[in-house]
Amino acid sequence: MSDPTDLYRLDGDLPELTDPVLLYHFEGFVDAGAAARLALGHLLAELEHRVVATFDVDRLLDYRSRRPLMTFDTDRWTDYETPELAVYLTHDLTGTPFLIMTGPEPDREWELFTEAVGMLVTRLNVSRLVTLHGIPMGVPHTRPLGLTSHASKPELVPGQASPFGKVRVPGSLAALIEFRLGAKGHDAVGHTVHVPHYLAQAEYPQAAVAALEATTRGTGLVFPMDGLREAADKTLAEIEEQIEASAELSGAIRGLEQQYDAFQSGVERESLLAENTPMPTGEELAAQFEAFLAERDDRDT
């Protein structure tokens, strides 16, 4: 039998913590609009932090499926971007300590990794685990972002209304942690942001804002949000610029708005995409936005 403690290494002396929250996300699974990546990346960029634990990525990752980047300069290799999966300690704007676990999603040993996380959760006295991510939905960016929350106990997400029934979907390590640790009595919550499907492949800071606001409502943690909201406003302005320049995009967005409003008004639908209305596919809309975003990136460079 493998020992879960072999998968991680503690970095120095562990701090004495009182019921901290652990936010986590692993790169590699669905994260429409880069909602979770932007959210946790923003917190690590804005808040002082230190590593408290690192995981053995050599055991957990398949390098051939996700090859780390290396830099070649003239006649030699000069850099290697070592993958890192770690737990960080930081503090919110009120001084309350909390933890962030992030890095690439492991390719193997999910069950053992989940046990290792459970041991760290116990050792660090974690009171609640919170995972974030985004999923693509047939919704327009001109309407409030939807959010589906889920938890190991119903009382952790009171009044939650979900557009989903019972479905079977490909699993993720983040979901497995919520499932396994929840079964052991730990409080575990997830917030899933509904990102417009035509923006799913782009960075959409609005989704990160929604994810962190949901986390604040559930945990009381106070995050620095000004920079992220400014990025969201800039992105929205650029999207509107693109739409105004294209009659086809403008018509498509109006169609999505009508479908969304009909769904919200209680008209019975099987999904957020209305019936019998000719609409461009998500791929067609996304292709136009991706072309626009690529032009914008070239312009900025």
C-alpha positions in Angstrom: 0.0 0.0 0.0 1.3 3.5 -0.9 1.6 6.1 1.8 -0.2 9.4 1.0 2.5 11.3 2.9 4.9 10.3 0.2 3.1 12.6 -2.2 3.8 15.9 -0.4 6.5 17.7 1.4 5.9 20.3 4.1 7.8 23.6 3.6 9.3 24.5 7.0 7.3 24.8 10.2 3.5 24.6 9.8 1.7 27.7 11.1 -0.9 27.4 13.9 -4.1 28.1 12.0 -7.7 28.4 13.4 -10.3 27.0 10.9 -8.8 28.4 7.7 -10.6 28.1 4.4 -8.8 26.3 1.5 -9.5 27.5 -2.0 -8.4 25.2 -4.7 -8.3 24.7 -8.5 -6.3 22.5 -10.8 -5.4 23.5 -14.4 -6.3 21.0 -17.1 -10.0 20.5 -16.6 -12.9 22.6 -17.9 -12.5 26.2 -16.8 -14.5 28.4 -19.2 -13.3 31.9 -19.4 -10.3 30.9 -17.2 -12.6 31.8 -14.3 -10.7 29.9 -11.6 -7.3 30.4 -13.0 -7.8 34.2 -13.2 -9.4 34.3 -9.7 -6.7 32.4 -7.8 -3.9 33.9 -9.9 -5.2 37.3 -9.0 -5.1 36.5 -5.3 -1.6 35.2 -5.4 -0.5 38.2 -7.4 -2.1 40.7 -5.0 -1.6 39.1 -1.6 1.7 38.2 0.1 1.9 34.4 0.5 4.3 31.6 1.2 4.4 27.9 0.3 3.4 25.5 3.1 3.3 22.3 1.1 4.4 21.0 -2.3 3.4 17.8 -4.1 5.6 15.4 -6.0 4.7 16.3 -9.6 7.1 13.7 -10.9 4.8 11.0 -9.6 1.5 12.8 -10.4 2.0 14.2 -13.9 2.3 12.7 -17.4 4.9 15.0 -18.9 4.4 13.6 -22.4 0.8 14.8 -22.4 1.6 18.3 -21.0 5.2 19.0 -21.8 6.7 21.8 -19.7 8.2 24.7 -21.6 12.0 25.0 -22.0 13.9 28.0 -23.4 16.7 27.6 -26.0 19.0 30.5 -26.5 21.4 30.4 -29.5 23.3 27.3 -28.6 22.1 26.1 -25.2 19.1 25.5 -23.0 18.7 28.3 -20.5 15.5 27.7 -18.6 13.0 25.0 -17.7 9.6 25.8 -16.3 9.2 23.3 -13.5 5.6 22.4 -12.9 4.5 23.1 -9.4 1.5 21.9 -7.4 1.5 23.6 -4.0 -0.5 24.9 -1.1 0.0 28.5 -0.2 -0.8 30.5 3.0 -2.0 34.0 2.6 -4.3 36.6 4.4 -7.3 38.5 3.2 -7.8 42.2 3.5 -8.9 41.9 7.1 -5.9 39.8 8.1 -7.8 36.5 8.1 -5.5 33.6 7.0 -6.6 31.3 4.3 -5.0 28.7 2.0 -4.8 28.3 -1.8 -4.0 25.0 -3.5 -3.3 25.3 -7.2 -1.3 23.8 -10.0 -1.7 21.3 -12.8 -4.4 18.6 -12.3 -2.6 15.3 -11.6 -2.8 12.6 -14.3 -2.5 9.7 -12.0 -3.0 8.5 -8.4 -6.2 10.5 -7.8 -7.3 8.4 -4.8 -3.9 8.6 -3.1 -3.7 12.3 -3.8 -7.2 12.8 -2.4 -6.1 11.0 0.8 -3.0 13.2 0.9 -5.2 16.4 0.6 -7.4 15.0 3.4 -4.3 14.6 5.7 -3.2 18.2 5.0 -6.8 19.5 5.6 -6.8 17.8 9.0 -3.3 18.9 9.9 -4.0 22.5 8.9 -7.4 22.5 10.7 -9.2 23.5 7.5 -12.8 24.4 8.2 -14.0 24.5 4.6 -12.8 23.6 1.1 -13.9 25.7 -1.8 -13.3 24.9 -5.5 -14.0 27.2 -8.4 -14.3 26.8 -12.2 -16.3 28.0 -15.2 -18.5 26.1 -17.7 -19.7 27.2 -21.1 -23.4 28.0 -21.3 -25.8 29.3 -24.0 -26.1 32.7 -22.3 -25.3 36.3 -23.5 -22.6 38.4 -21.9 -25.1 41.2 -21.6 -27.0 39.4 -18.8 -25.9 38.7 -15.2 -23.6 35.7 -15.0 -25.3 32.6 -13.6 -23.7 30.5 -10.9 -24.3 27.0 -9.8 -23.1 26.1 -6.3 -22.8 22.6 -4.9 -21.6 21.2 -1.6 -21.1 18.1 0.5 -24.0 19.3 2.7 -27.2 21.0 1.4 -27.0 23.6 4.2 -23.7 24.9 2.9 -25.5 26.3 -0.2 -29.0 27.3 1.1 -31.5 28.3 -1.5 -29.4 27.2 -4.4 -31.4 26.8 -7.6 -29.7 24.7 -10.3 -30.5 24.5 -14.0 -29.3 21.0 -14.0 -31.0 17.7 -13.0 -29.2 14.4 -12.6 -26.4 14.2 -15.2 -23.3 12.0 -15.7 -20.2 14.0 -16.7 -16.5 13.3 -17.0 -14.9 13.5 -13.6 -12.3 15.9 -12.3 -9.9 15.7 -9.4 -11.5 18.8 -7.8 -14.9 17.1 -7.8 -13.5 13.9 -6.4 -11.9 15.8 -3.5 -15.3 17.4 -2.7 -17.0 14.0 -3.0 -14.4 11.9 -0.9 -13.7 14.5 1.8 -17.3 15.4 2.1 -18.1 11.7 2.8 -15.6 11.9 5.6 -17.4 14.8 7.2 -15.4 17.8 5.8 -17.3 20.8 4.6 -16.7 21.2 0.8 -18.2 23.7 -1.6 -17.9 24.4 -5.3 -18.9 27.5 -7.3 -19.4 27.0 -11.0 -19.7 30.2 -13.1 -21.9 30.1 -16.3 -19.7 31.7 -19.0 -21.1 32.7 -22.4 -20.1 29.8 -24.7 -18.6 32.0 -27.3 -16.2 33.4 -24.7 -15.3 30.1 -23.1 -11.8 29.9 -24.7 -10.9 33.5 -23.9 -9.9 35.0 -20.6 -13.1 36.5 -19.2 -12.3 38.4 -15.9 -16.1 38.8 -15.2 -16.2 35.1 -14.5 -13.3 35.4 -12.0 -15.1 38.3 -10.3 -18.3 36.2 -10.0 -16.4 33.3 -8.5 -14.6 35.4 -5.9 -17.8 37.2 -5.0 -19.5 33.9 -4.4 -16.6 32.8 -2.2 -16.9 36.0 -0.1 -20.6 35.4 0.4 -20.0 31.9 1.6 -16.9 32.4 3.7 -16.7 36.0 4.7 -13.2 36.4 3.2 -12.5 39.8 1.8 -10.4 40.0 -1.4 -8.7 42.8 -3.3 -11.0 43.2 -6.3 -10.2 46.6 -7.9 -7.7 45.3 -10.4 -9.8 42.3 -11.4 -12.9 44.5 -11.9 -10.9 47.0 -14.0 -9.8 44.1 -16.2 -13.4 42.9 -16.5 -14.6 46.4 -17.5 -11.8 46.6 -20.1 -12.7 43.2 -21.5 -16.4 44.1 -21.7 -15.6 47.3 -23.6 -13.5 45.4 -26.1 -16.3 42.8 -26.6 -18.8 45.6 -27.2 -16.5 47.2 -29.7 -16.3 44.0 -31.7 -20.1 43.5 -31.6 -20.8 47.0 -32.7 -18.6 46.4 -35.7 -20.4 43.3 -36.8 -24.0 43.1 -37.8 -23.8 39.3 -37.6 -22.5 39.3 -34.1 -25.1 41.9 -33.0 -27.9 39.8 -34.3 -26.6 36.6 -32.7 -26.3 38.4 -29.3 -29.9 39.7 -29.6 -31.0 36.2 -30.3 -29.3 34.9 -27.2 -30.8 37.7 -25.1 -34.3 36.7 -26.3 -33.7 33.1 -25.4 -32.2 33.9 -22.0 -35.1 36.3 -21.2 -37.6 33.7 -22.2 -35.9 31.1 -20.0 -35.8 33.5 -17.1 -39.4 34.4 -17.5 -40.5 30.9 -16.8 -41.2 29.7 -20.3 -40.6 26.0 -20.2 -37.3 25.0 -21.9 -35.1 22.0 -21.7 -32.0 24.2 -21.7 -30.8 27.8 -21.9 -31.0 27.5 -25.7 -34.5 28.2 -27.0 -36.2 26.1 -29.6 -36.9 26.8 -33.3 -34.7 29.9 -33.4 -31.9 29.9 -36.0 -28.7 30.7 -34.2 -25.0 30.5 -35.1 -23.3 27.7 -33.3 -21.0 28.3 -30.3 -18.0 27.4 -32.5 -19.0 30.1 -35.1 -19.4 32.8 -32.5 -16.3 31.7 -30.7 -14.3 31.8 -34.0 -15.2 35.4 -34.6 -14.4 36.5 -31.0 -11.1 34.5 -31.1 -10.1 36.3 -34.3 -10.9 39.6 -32.7 -9.0 38.8 -29.5 -6.0 37.6 -31.6 -6.0 40.9 -33.4 -6.2 42.8 -30.1 -3.3 40.8 -28.7 -1.2 41.5 -31.8 -2.1 45.2 -31.4 -1.1 45.2 -27.7 2.2 43.5 -28.5 
